[in-house]
Amino acid sequence: MPSKDTSTIETRLTKADLERFRRKAREQGKTHAQLLRDITLAYLDRVESATEEEKEAARIAERDRLIVAGMKAIENRFATLLVRLGIDLESMYVLMWDMVAQNPDRQKMFDRAYDVGSDRFRRKLEGLERKYKDSLKHQGDRLEDH
């Protein structure tokens, strides 16, 4: 039985987590307060007795979790941008197609535009790739100097 010198802590749980908590209390035949107290004390005991290696592993795991979450957010943002870009490009394609509707050579015009655009994009990518490779190589050289 806790002493008279106790305090109350409030928290919020999702409905699913609250149901899990209630189910665990029923399974163990404990009141909600008893189970919460046991869980809290067990957690504090575990954290306080953790070795430096365990603490470092926990920090690394948290860092990795944050990195993965950040990467996922970037991935989602890029996916959204790609969808918008695709819609915009398709809209421009339809607009241009309709603008030259009376031109009998419109298919040749679009095929040529596609080929020229593909070649220009490929050359730009190759240039960017060289630039980034050189940049990374120079960064690696600087790291080796230290």
Helices and strands as residue ranges (DSSP letters): H 15-28, H 32-49, H 52-99, H 106-145
